[in-house]
Amino acid sequence: MLASSKRMNSSSRSQILLRWKSDKAQSGPYNVEKEILTSRFLRDTETCRQNFRNFPY
């Protein structure tokens, strides 16, 4: 179960990154707000995953 949830996480994250990159390309100059939100979201998911890994079973 751990492995499958981790796989799901990484794939959804790459999808988000791909979508975000194409959005950035379309929006032209720079969408700072979106960049901040995305980086915050990615950092949160990363923290969650680390906490999950460190969780004693």
PDBQT receptor file of N, H, CA, C and O in Angstrom, charges set to zero:
ATOM      1  N   MET A   1       0.829  -1.205   0.000  1.00  0.00    +0.000 N 
ATOM      2  CA  MET A   1       0.000   0.000   0.000  1.00  0.00    +0.000 C 
ATOM      3  C   MET A   1       0.865   1.257   0.000  1.00  0.00    +0.000 C 
ATOM      4  O   MET A   1       0.567   2.231  -0.692  1.00  0.00    +0.000 OA
ATOM      5  N   LEU A   2       1.933   1.221   0.780  1.00  0.00    +0.000 N 
ATOM      6  H   LEU A   2       2.175   0.430   1.342  1.00  0.00    +0.000 HD
ATOM      7  CA  LEU A   2       2.832   2.369   0.834  1.00  0.00    +0.000 C 
ATOM      8  C   LEU A   2       3.381   2.697  -0.545  1.00  0.00    +0.000 C 
ATOM      9  O   LEU A   2       3.400   3.855  -0.962  1.00  0.00    +0.000 OA
ATOM     10  N   ALA A   3       3.828   1.658  -1.251  1.00  0.00    +0.000 N 
ATOM     11  H   ALA A   3       3.813   0.717  -0.912  1.00  0.00    +0.000 HD
ATOM     12  CA  ALA A   3       4.448   1.876  -2.557  1.00  0.00    +0.000 C 
ATOM     13  C   ALA A   3       3.438   2.462  -3.539  1.00  0.00    +0.000 C 
ATOM     14  O   ALA A   3       3.764   3.379  -4.293  1.00  0.00    +0.000 OA
ATOM     15  N   SER A   4       2.213   1.936  -3.534  1.00  0.00    +0.000 N 
ATOM     16  H   SER A   4       1.949   1.191  -2.921  1.00  0.00    +0.000 HD
ATOM     17  CA  SER A   4       1.229   2.412  -4.501  1.00  0.00    +0.000 C 
ATOM     18  C   SER A   4       0.872   3.871  -4.232  1.00  0.00    +0.000 C 
ATOM     19  O   SER A   4       0.736   4.655  -5.170  1.00  0.00    +0.000 OA
ATOM     20  N   SER A   5       0.718   4.242  -2.965  1.00  0.00    +0.000 N 
ATOM     21  H   SER A   5       0.828   3.604  -2.202  1.00  0.00    +0.000 HD
ATOM     22  CA  SER A   5       0.373   5.632  -2.671  1.00  0.00    +0.000 C 
ATOM     23  C   SER A   5       1.521   6.550  -3.059  1.00  0.00    +0.000 C 
ATOM     24  O   SER A   5       1.297   7.666  -3.528  1.00  0.00    +0.000 OA
ATOM     25  N   LYS A   6       2.744   6.085  -2.867  1.00  0.00    +0.000 N 
ATOM     26  H   LYS A   6       2.926   5.178  -2.487  1.00  0.00    +0.000 HD
ATOM     27  CA  LYS A   6       3.897   6.903  -3.242  1.00  0.00    +0.000 C 
ATOM     28  C   LYS A   6       3.943   7.084  -4.759  1.00  0.00    +0.000 C 
ATOM     29  O   LYS A   6       4.233   8.171  -5.258  1.00  0.00    +0.000 OA
ATOM     30  N   ARG A   7       3.653   6.001  -5.482  1.00  0.00    +0.000 N 
ATOM     31  H   ARG A   7       3.417   5.118  -5.076  1.00  0.00    +0.000 HD
ATOM     32  CA  ARG A   7       3.668   6.086  -6.934  1.00  0.00    +0.000 C 
ATOM     33  C   ARG A   7       2.598   7.064  -7.408  1.00  0.00    +0.000 C 
ATOM     34  O   ARG A   7       2.829   7.872  -8.308  1.00  0.00    +0.000 OA
ATOM     35  N   MET A   8       1.426   6.976  -6.787  1.00  0.00    +0.000 N 
ATOM     36  H   MET A   8       1.239   6.319  -6.056  1.00  0.00    +0.000 HD
ATOM     37  CA  MET A   8       0.339   7.865  -7.147  1.00  0.00    +0.000 C 
ATOM     38  C   MET A   8       0.754   9.315  -6.910  1.00  0.00    +0.000 C 
ATOM     39  O   MET A   8       0.497  10.191  -7.736  1.00  0.00    +0.000 OA
ATOM     40  N   ASN A   9       1.395   9.552  -5.774  1.00  0.00    +0.000 N 
ATOM     41  H   ASN A   9       1.604   8.840  -5.103  1.00  0.00    +0.000 HD
ATOM     42  CA  ASN A   9       1.846  10.894  -5.448  1.00  0.00    +0.000 C 
ATOM     43  C   ASN A   9       2.778  11.450  -6.503  1.00  0.00    +0.000 C 
ATOM     44  O   ASN A   9       2.573  12.558  -6.999  1.00  0.00    +0.000 OA
ATOM     45  N   SER A  10       3.794  10.692  -6.845  1.00  0.00    +0.000 N 
ATOM     46  H   SER A  10       3.961   9.792  -6.443  1.00  0.00    +0.000 HD
ATOM     47  CA  SER A  10       4.807  11.211  -7.761  1.00  0.00    +0.000 C 
ATOM     48  C   SER A  10       4.206  11.448  -9.141  1.00  0.00    +0.000 C 
ATOM     49  O   SER A  10       4.548  12.430  -9.799  1.00  0.00    +0.000 OA
ATOM     50  N   SER A  11       3.311  10.561  -9.591  1.00  0.00    +0.000 N 
ATOM     51  H   SER A  11       3.033   9.763  -9.057  1.00  0.00    +0.000 HD
ATOM     52  CA  SER A  11       2.743  10.747 -10.922  1.00  0.00    +0.000 C 
ATOM     53  C   SER A  11       1.852  11.984 -10.944  1.00  0.00    +0.000 C 
ATOM     54  O   SER A  11       1.899  12.760 -11.897  1.00  0.00    +0.000 OA
ATOM     55  N   SER A  12       1.041  12.176  -9.904  1.00  0.00    +0.000 N 
ATOM     56  H   SER A  12       1.003  11.545  -9.129  1.00  0.00    +0.000 HD
ATOM     57  CA  SER A  12       0.174  13.351  -9.887  1.00  0.00    +0.000 C 
ATOM     58  C   SER A  12       1.019  14.616  -9.803  1.00  0.00    +0.000 C 
ATOM     59  O   SER A  12       0.662  15.652 -10.363  1.00  0.00    +0.000 OA
ATOM     60  N   ARG A  13       2.142  14.520  -9.096  1.00  0.00    +0.000 N 
ATOM     61  H   ARG A  13       2.431  13.678  -8.641  1.00  0.00    +0.000 HD
ATOM     62  CA  ARG A  13       2.996  15.693  -8.972  1.00  0.00    +0.000 C 
ATOM     63  C   ARG A  13       3.612  16.062 -10.320  1.00  0.00    +0.000 C 
ATOM     64  O   ARG A  13       3.699  17.241 -10.665  1.00  0.00    +0.000 OA
ATOM     65  N   SER A  14       4.036  15.056 -11.077  1.00  0.00    +0.000 N 
ATOM     66  H   SER A  14       3.965  14.099 -10.797  1.00  0.00    +0.000 HD
ATOM     67  CA  SER A  14       4.621  15.353 -12.387  1.00  0.00    +0.000 C 
ATOM     68  C   SER A  14       3.554  15.915 -13.318  1.00  0.00    +0.000 C 
ATOM     69  O   SER A  14       3.841  16.784 -14.142  1.00  0.00    +0.000 OA
ATOM     70  N   GLN A  15       2.322  15.419 -13.190  1.00  0.00    +0.000 N 
ATOM     71  H   GLN A  15       2.089  14.712 -12.521  1.00  0.00    +0.000 HD
ATOM     72  CA  GLN A  15       1.233  15.965 -13.998  1.00  0.00    +0.000 C 
ATOM     73  C   GLN A  15       1.021  17.435 -13.672  1.00  0.00    +0.000 C 
ATOM     74  O   GLN A  15       0.856  18.262 -14.568  1.00  0.00    +0.000 OA
ATOM     75  N   ILE A  16       1.028  17.754 -12.379  1.00  0.00    +0.000 N 
ATOM     76  H   ILE A  16       1.163  17.083 -11.650  1.00  0.00    +0.000 HD
ATOM     77  CA  ILE A  16       0.847  19.138 -11.953  1.00  0.00    +0.000 C 
ATOM     78  C   ILE A  16       1.966  20.003 -12.523  1.00  0.00    +0.000 C 
ATOM     79  O   ILE A  16       1.721  21.095 -13.035  1.00  0.00    +0.000 OA
ATOM     80  N   LEU A  17       3.193  19.501 -12.429  1.00  0.00    +0.000 N 
ATOM     81  H   LEU A  17       3.392  18.613 -12.014  1.00  0.00    +0.000 HD
ATOM     82  CA  LEU A  17       4.333  20.262 -12.942  1.00  0.00    +0.000 C 
ATOM     83  C   LEU A  17       4.204  20.491 -14.441  1.00  0.00    +0.000 C 
ATOM     84  O   LEU A  17       4.476  21.586 -14.934  1.00  0.00    +0.000 OA
ATOM     85  N   LEU A  18       3.784  19.448 -15.171  1.00  0.00    +0.000 N 
ATOM     86  H   LEU A  18       3.562  18.559 -14.771  1.00  0.00    +0.000 HD
ATOM     87  CA  LEU A  18       3.626  19.588 -16.615  1.00  0.00    +0.000 C 
ATOM     88  C   LEU A  18       2.573  20.636 -16.935  1.00  0.00    +0.000 C 
ATOM     89  O   LEU A  18       2.785  21.507 -17.778  1.00  0.00    +0.000 OA
ATOM     90  N   ARG A  19       1.442  20.546 -16.257  1.00  0.00    +0.000 N 
ATOM     91  H   ARG A  19       1.269  19.839 -15.571  1.00  0.00    +0.000 HD
ATOM     92  CA  ARG A  19       0.351  21.480 -16.487  1.00  0.00    +0.000 C 
ATOM     93  C   ARG A  19       0.815  22.899 -16.155  1.00  0.00    +0.000 C 
ATOM     94  O   ARG A  19       0.511  23.856 -16.868  1.00  0.00    +0.000 OA
ATOM     95  N   TRP A  20       1.554  23.006 -15.062  1.00  0.00    +0.000 N 
ATOM     96  H   TRP A  20       1.801  22.229 -14.483  1.00  0.00    +0.000 HD
ATOM     97  CA  TRP A  20       2.020  24.304 -14.609  1.00  0.00    +0.000 C 
ATOM     98  C   TRP A  20       2.985  24.911 -15.620  1.00  0.00    +0.000 C 
ATOM     99  O   TRP A  20       2.932  26.110 -15.891  1.00  0.00    +0.000 OA
ATOM    100  N   LYS A  21       3.868  24.082 -16.178  1.00  0.00    +0.000 N 
ATOM    101  H   LYS A  21       3.912  23.108 -15.958  1.00  0.00    +0.000 HD
ATOM    102  CA  LYS A  21       4.824  24.577 -17.171  1.00  0.00    +0.000 C 
ATOM    103  C   LYS A  21       4.098  25.088 -18.406  1.00  0.00    +0.000 C 
ATOM    104  O   LYS A  21       4.431  26.156 -18.920  1.00  0.00    +0.000 OA
ATOM    105  N   SER A  22       3.107  24.338 -18.891  1.00  0.00    +0.000 N 
ATOM    106  H   SER A  22       2.836  23.471 -18.474  1.00  0.00    +0.000 HD
ATOM    107  CA  SER A  22       2.396  24.779 -20.089  1.00  0.00    +0.000 C 
ATOM    108  C   SER A  22       1.618  26.061 -19.794  1.00  0.00    +0.000 C 
ATOM    109  O   SER A  22       1.550  26.951 -20.642  1.00  0.00    +0.000 OA
ATOM    110  N   ASP A  23       1.031  26.163 -18.598  1.00  0.00    +0.000 N 
ATOM    111  H   ASP A  23       1.086  25.440 -17.909  1.00  0.00    +0.000 HD
ATOM    112  CA  ASP A  23       0.330  27.382 -18.204  1.00  0.00    +0.000 C 
ATOM    113  C   ASP A  23       1.283  28.567 -18.246  1.00  0.00    +0.000 C 
ATOM    114  O   ASP A  23       0.947  29.641 -18.745  1.00  0.00    +0.000 OA
ATOM    115  N   LYS A  24       2.473  28.348 -17.712  1.00  0.00    +0.000 N 
ATOM    116  H   LYS A  24       2.746  27.476 -17.306  1.00  0.00    +0.000 HD
ATOM    117  CA  LYS A  24       3.460  29.408 -17.640  1.00  0.00    +0.000 C 
ATOM    118  C   LYS A  24       3.842  29.863 -19.047  1.00  0.00    +0.000 C 
ATOM    119  O   LYS A  24       3.997  31.056 -19.306  1.00  0.00    +0.000 OA
ATOM    120  N   ALA A  25       3.988  28.897 -19.947  1.00  0.00    +0.000 N 
ATOM    121  H   ALA A  25       3.862  27.927 -19.737  1.00  0.00    +0.000 HD
ATOM    122  CA  ALA A  25       4.351  29.230 -21.321  1.00  0.00    +0.000 C 
ATOM    123  C   ALA A  25       3.241  30.049 -21.972  1.00  0.00    +0.000 C 
ATOM    124  O   ALA A  25       3.515  30.995 -22.710  1.00  0.00    +0.000 OA
ATOM    125  N   GLN A  26       1.989  29.685 -21.698  1.00  0.00    +0.000 N 
ATOM    126  H   GLN A  26       1.766  28.917 -21.098  1.00  0.00    +0.000 HD
ATOM    127  CA  GLN A  26       0.862  30.384 -22.305  1.00  0.00    +0.000 C 
ATOM    128  C   GLN A  26       0.695  31.784 -21.722  1.00  0.00    +0.000 C 
ATOM    129  O   GLN A  26       0.368  32.728 -22.441  1.00  0.00    +0.000 OA
ATOM    130  N   SER A  27       0.917  31.913 -20.425  1.00  0.00    +0.000 N 
ATOM    131  H   SER A  27       1.182  31.146 -19.840  1.00  0.00    +0.000 HD
ATOM    132  CA  SER A  27       0.644  33.194 -19.778  1.00  0.00    +0.000 C 
ATOM    133  C   SER A  27       1.682  34.243 -20.143  1.00  0.00    +0.000 C 
ATOM    134  O   SER A  27       1.550  35.407 -19.763  1.00  0.00    +0.000 OA
ATOM    135  N   GLY A  28       2.718  33.840 -20.880  1.00  0.00    +0.000 N 
ATOM    136  H   GLY A  28       2.826  32.895 -21.189  1.00  0.00    +0.000 HD
ATOM    137  CA  GLY A  28       3.688  34.811 -21.352  1.00  0.00    +0.000 C 
ATOM    138  C   GLY A  28       4.712  35.171 -20.297  1.00  0.00    +0.000 C 
ATOM    139  O   GLY A  28       5.419  34.292 -19.805  1.00  0.00    +0.000 OA
ATOM    140  N   PRO A  29       4.812  36.453 -19.933  1.00  0.00    +0.000 N 
ATOM    141  CA  PRO A  29       5.897  36.930 -19.070  1.00  0.00    +0.000 C 
ATOM    142  C   PRO A  29       6.133  36.074 -17.839  1.00  0.00    +0.000 C 
ATOM    143  O   PRO A  29       7.121  35.343 -17.761  1.00  0.00    +0.000 OA
ATOM    144  N   TYR A  30       5.237  36.164 -16.893  1.00  0.00    +0.000 N 
ATOM    145  H   TYR A  30       4.434  36.758 -16.956  1.00  0.00    +0.000 HD
ATOM    146  CA  TYR A  30       5.496  35.465 -15.626  1.00  0.00    +0.000 C 
ATOM    147  C   TYR A  30       4.284  35.585 -14.730  1.00  0.00    +0.000 C 
ATOM    148  O   TYR A  30       3.810  36.686 -14.447  1.00  0.00    +0.000 OA
ATOM    149  N   ASN A  31       3.788  34.449 -14.287  1.00  0.00    +0.000 N 
ATOM    150  H   ASN A  31       4.173  33.555 -14.517  1.00  0.00    +0.000 HD
ATOM    151  CA  ASN A  31       2.659  34.497 -13.366  1.00  0.00    +0.000 C 
ATOM    152  C   ASN A  31       3.200  34.199 -11.974  1.00  0.00    +0.000 C 
ATOM    153  O   ASN A  31       3.269  33.042 -11.558  1.00  0.00    +0.000 OA
ATOM    154  N   VAL A  32       3.580  35.239 -11.267  1.00  0.00    +0.000 N 
ATOM    155  H   VAL A  32       3.524  36.178 -11.605  1.00  0.00    +0.000 HD
ATOM    156  CA  VAL A  32       4.281  35.063  -9.992  1.00  0.00    +0.000 C 
ATOM    157  C   VAL A  32       3.382  34.391  -8.973  1.00  0.00    +0.000 C 
ATOM    158  O   VAL A  32       3.824  33.517  -8.227  1.00  0.00    +0.000 OA
ATOM    159  N   GLU A  33       2.121  34.797  -8.940  1.00  0.00    +0.000 N 
ATOM    160  H   GLU A  33       1.762  35.507  -9.545  1.00  0.00    +0.000 HD
ATOM    161  CA  GLU A  33       1.209  34.242  -7.940  1.00  0.00    +0.000 C 
ATOM    162  C   GLU A  33       1.086  32.735  -8.110  1.00  0.00    +0.000 C 
ATOM    163  O   GLU A  33       1.139  31.983  -7.138  1.00  0.00    +0.000 OA
ATOM    164  N   LYS A  34       0.922  32.307  -9.346  1.00  0.00    +0.000 N 
ATOM    165  H   LYS A  34       0.879  32.918 -10.136  1.00  0.00    +0.000 HD
ATOM    166  CA  LYS A  34       0.789  30.870  -9.603  1.00  0.00    +0.000 C 
ATOM    167  C   LYS A  34       2.061  30.145  -9.196  1.00  0.00    +0.000 C 
ATOM    168  O   LYS A  34       2.018  29.055  -8.625  1.00  0.00    +0.000 OA
ATOM    169  N   GLU A  35       3.203  30.773  -9.502  1.00  0.00    +0.000 N 
ATOM    170  H   GLU A  35       3.239  31.658  -9.966  1.00  0.00    +0.000 HD
ATOM    171  CA  GLU A  35       4.475  30.148  -9.153  1.00  0.00    +0.000 C 
ATOM    172  C   GLU A  35       4.580  29.960  -7.643  1.00  0.00    +0.000 C 
ATOM    173  O   GLU A  35       4.986  28.897  -7.174  1.00  0.00    +0.000 OA
ATOM    174  N   ILE A  36       4.217  30.988  -6.886  1.00  0.00    +0.000 N 
ATOM    175  H   ILE A  36       3.888  31.852  -7.268  1.00  0.00    +0.000 HD
ATOM    176  CA  ILE A  36       4.295  30.911  -5.420  1.00  0.00    +0.000 C 
ATOM    177  C   ILE A  36       3.361  29.820  -4.913  1.00  0.00    +0.000 C 
ATOM    178  O   ILE A  36       3.748  28.999  -4.081  1.00  0.00    +0.000 OA
ATOM    179  N   LEU A  37       2.130  29.814  -5.419  1.00  0.00    +0.000 N 
ATOM    180  H   LEU A  37       1.815  30.481  -6.095  1.00  0.00    +0.000 HD
ATOM    181  CA  LEU A  37       1.163  28.810  -4.976  1.00  0.00    +0.000 C 
ATOM    182  C   LEU A  37       1.660  27.408  -5.283  1.00  0.00    +0.000 C 
ATOM    183  O   LEU A  37       1.576  26.514  -4.441  1.00  0.00    +0.000 OA
ATOM    184  N   THR A  38       2.176  27.216  -6.483  1.00  0.00    +0.000 N 
ATOM    185  H   THR A  38       2.244  27.942  -7.167  1.00  0.00    +0.000 HD
ATOM    186  CA  THR A  38       2.628  25.879  -6.871  1.00  0.00    +0.000 C 
ATOM    187  C   THR A  38       3.795  25.428  -6.024  1.00  0.00    +0.000 C 
ATOM    188  O   THR A  38       3.835  24.285  -5.568  1.00  0.00    +0.000 OA
ATOM    189  N   SER A  39       4.758  26.332  -5.809  1.00  0.00    +0.000 N 
ATOM    190  H   SER A  39       4.725  27.261  -6.179  1.00  0.00    +0.000 HD
ATOM    191  CA  SER A  39       5.927  25.931  -5.022  1.00  0.00    +0.000 C 
ATOM    192  C   SER A  39       5.504  25.607  -3.594  1.00  0.00    +0.000 C 
ATOM    193  O   SER A  39       6.020  24.669  -2.987  1.00  0.00    +0.000 OA
ATOM    194  N   ARG A  40       4.556  26.390  -3.057  1.00  0.00    +0.000 N 
ATOM    195  H   ARG A  40       4.137  27.152  -3.550  1.00  0.00    +0.000 HD
ATOM    196  CA  ARG A  40       4.085  26.117  -1.700  1.00  0.00    +0.000 C 
ATOM    197  C   ARG A  40       3.401  24.760  -1.649  1.00  0.00    +0.000 C 
ATOM    198  O   ARG A  40       3.610  23.982  -0.718  1.00  0.00    +0.000 OA
ATOM    199  N   PHE A  41       2.577  24.481  -2.665  1.00  0.00    +0.000 N 
ATOM    200  H   PHE A  41       2.407  25.113  -3.421  1.00  0.00    +0.000 HD
ATOM    201  CA  PHE A  41       1.866  23.208  -2.709  1.00  0.00    +0.000 C 
ATOM    202  C   PHE A  41       2.838  22.041  -2.811  1.00  0.00    +0.000 C 
ATOM    203  O   PHE A  41       2.681  21.031  -2.125  1.00  0.00    +0.000 OA
ATOM    204  N   LEU A  42       3.844  22.182  -3.671  1.00  0.00    +0.000 N 
ATOM    205  H   LEU A  42       3.972  23.002  -4.228  1.00  0.00    +0.000 HD
ATOM    206  CA  LEU A  42       4.821  21.106  -3.828  1.00  0.00    +0.000 C 
ATOM    207  C   LEU A  42       5.597  20.896  -2.546  1.00  0.00    +0.000 C 
ATOM    208  O   LEU A  42       5.888  19.760  -2.170  1.00  0.00    +0.000 OA
ATOM    209  N   ARG A  43       5.935  21.983  -1.871  1.00  0.00    +0.000 N 
ATOM    210  H   ARG A  43       5.699  22.906  -2.177  1.00  0.00    +0.000 HD
ATOM    211  CA  ARG A  43       6.677  21.856  -0.621  1.00  0.00    +0.000 C 
ATOM    212  C   ARG A  43       5.814  21.138   0.413  1.00  0.00    +0.000 C 
ATOM    213  O   ARG A  43       6.308  20.297   1.164  1.00  0.00    +0.000 OA
ATOM    214  N   ASP A  44       4.525  21.470   0.448  1.00  0.00    +0.000 N 
ATOM    215  H   ASP A  44       4.124  22.153  -0.162  1.00  0.00    +0.000 HD
ATOM    216  CA  ASP A  44       3.623  20.811   1.398  1.00  0.00    +0.000 C 
ATOM    217  C   ASP A  44       3.544  19.315   1.128  1.00  0.00    +0.000 C 
ATOM    218  O   ASP A  44       3.622  18.513   2.058  1.00  0.00    +0.000 OA
ATOM    219  N   THR A  45       3.389  18.932  -0.139  1.00  0.00    +0.000 N 
ATOM    220  H   THR A  45       3.326  19.584  -0.894  1.00  0.00    +0.000 HD
ATOM    221  CA  THR A  45       3.283  17.501  -0.438  1.00  0.00    +0.000 C 
ATOM    222  C   THR A  45       4.577  16.796  -0.084  1.00  0.00    +0.000 C 
ATOM    223  O   THR A  45       4.562  15.666   0.404  1.00  0.00    +0.000 OA
ATOM    224  N   GLU A  46       5.705  17.464  -0.331  1.00  0.00    +0.000 N 
ATOM    225  H   GLU A  46       5.717  18.382  -0.727  1.00  0.00    +0.000 HD
ATOM    226  CA  GLU A  46       6.997  16.870  -0.001  1.00  0.00    +0.000 C 
ATOM    227  C   GLU A  46       7.095  16.643   1.499  1.00  0.00    +0.000 C 
ATOM    228  O   GLU A  46       7.535  15.582   1.943  1.00  0.00    +0.000 OA
ATOM    229  N   THR A  47       6.687  17.636   2.279  1.00  0.00    +0.000 N 
ATOM    230  H   THR A  47       6.331  18.498   1.919  1.00  0.00    +0.000 HD
ATOM    231  CA  THR A  47       6.737  17.511   3.738  1.00  0.00    +0.000 C 
ATOM    232  C   THR A  47       5.837  16.376   4.199  1.00  0.00    +0.000 C 
ATOM    233  O   THR A  47       6.217  15.579   5.057  1.00  0.00    +0.000 OA
ATOM    234  N   CYS A  48       4.646  16.306   3.626  1.00  0.00    +0.000 N 
ATOM    235  H   CYS A  48       4.337  16.953   2.929  1.00  0.00    +0.000 HD
ATOM    236  CA  CYS A  48       3.715  15.237   3.994  1.00  0.00    +0.000 C 
ATOM    237  C   CYS A  48       4.354  13.886   3.733  1.00  0.00    +0.000 C 
ATOM    238  O   CYS A  48       4.260  12.980   4.562  1.00  0.00    +0.000 OA
ATOM    239  N   ARG A  49       5.001  13.746   2.587  1.00  0.00    +0.000 N 
ATOM    240  H   ARG A  49       5.077  14.481   1.914  1.00  0.00    +0.000 HD
ATOM    241  CA  ARG A  49       5.564  12.454   2.251  1.00  0.00    +0.000 C 
ATOM    242  C   ARG A  49       6.692  12.106   3.211  1.00  0.00    +0.000 C 
ATOM    243  O   ARG A  49       6.837  10.950   3.609  1.00  0.00    +0.000 OA
ATOM    244  N   GLN A  50       7.496  13.104   3.585  1.00  0.00    +0.000 N 
ATOM    245  H   GLN A  50       7.379  14.043   3.262  1.00  0.00    +0.000 HD
ATOM    246  CA  GLN A  50       8.584  12.817   4.508  1.00  0.00    +0.000 C 
ATOM    247  C   GLN A  50       8.032  12.416   5.875  1.00  0.00    +0.000 C 
ATOM    248  O   GLN A  50       8.532  11.482   6.502  1.00  0.00    +0.000 OA
ATOM    249  N   ASN A  51       7.005  13.122   6.331  1.00  0.00    +0.000 N 
ATOM    250  H   ASN A  51       6.599  13.881   5.822  1.00  0.00    +0.000 HD
ATOM    251  CA  ASN A  51       6.391  12.759   7.604  1.00  0.00    +0.000 C 
ATOM    252  C   ASN A  51       5.842  11.345   7.538  1.00  0.00    +0.000 C 
ATOM    253  O   ASN A  51       5.951  10.574   8.491  1.00  0.00    +0.000 OA
ATOM    254  N   PHE A  52       5.250  11.017   6.396  1.00  0.00    +0.000 N 
ATOM    255  H   PHE A  52       5.161  11.643   5.621  1.00  0.00    +0.000 HD
ATOM    256  CA  PHE A  52       4.659   9.699   6.216  1.00  0.00    +0.000 C 
ATOM    257  C   PHE A  52       5.739   8.626   6.291  1.00  0.00    +0.000 C 
ATOM    258  O   PHE A  52       5.545   7.572   6.897  1.00  0.00    +0.000 OA
ATOM    259  N   ARG A  53       6.875   8.910   5.667  1.00  0.00    +0.000 N 
ATOM    260  H   ARG A  53       7.032   9.766   5.175  1.00  0.00    +0.000 HD
ATOM    261  CA  ARG A  53       7.964   7.942   5.648  1.00  0.00    +0.000 C 
ATOM    262  C   ARG A  53       8.532   7.759   7.050  1.00  0.00    +0.000 C 
ATOM    263  O   ARG A  53       8.896   6.650   7.441  1.00  0.00    +0.000 OA
ATOM    264  N   ASN A  54       8.606   8.851   7.800  1.00  0.00    +0.000 N 
ATOM    265  H   ASN A  54       8.311   9.752   7.483  1.00  0.00    +0.000 HD
ATOM    266  CA  ASN A  54       9.191   8.773   9.139  1.00  0.00    +0.000 C 
ATOM    267  C   ASN A  54       8.222   8.210  10.170  1.00  0.00    +0.000 C 
ATOM    268  O   ASN A  54       8.602   7.921  11.305  1.00  0.00    +0.000 OA
ATOM    269  N   PHE A  55       6.966   8.058   9.761  1.00  0.00    +0.000 N 
ATOM    270  H   PHE A  55       6.658   8.293   8.839  1.00  0.00    +0.000 HD
ATOM    271  CA  PHE A  55       5.965   7.596  10.713  1.00  0.00    +0.000 C 
ATOM    272  C   PHE A  55       6.276   6.173  11.162  1.00  0.00    +0.000 C 
ATOM    273  O   PHE A  55       6.410   5.285  10.319  1.00  0.00    +0.000 OA
ATOM    274  N   PRO A  56       6.393   5.935  12.447  1.00  0.00    +0.000 N 
ATOM    275  CA  PRO A  56       6.745   4.594  12.936  1.00  0.00    +0.000 C 
ATOM    276  C   PRO A  56       5.575   3.624  12.825  1.00  0.00    +0.000 C 
ATOM    277  O   PRO A  56       4.504   3.872  13.379  1.00  0.00    +0.000 OA
ATOM    278  N   TYR A  57       5.777   2.538  12.122  1.00  0.00    +0.000 N 
ATOM    279  H   TYR A  57       6.647   2.337  11.672  1.00  0.00    +0.000 HD
ATOM    280  CA  TYR A  57       4.711   1.528  12.004  1.00  0.00    +0.000 C 
ATOM    281  C   TYR A  57       5.036   0.322  12.860  1.00  0.00    +0.000 C 
ATOM    282  O   TYR A  57       4.263  -0.636  12.896  1.00  0.00    +0.000 OA
TER     283      TYR A  57
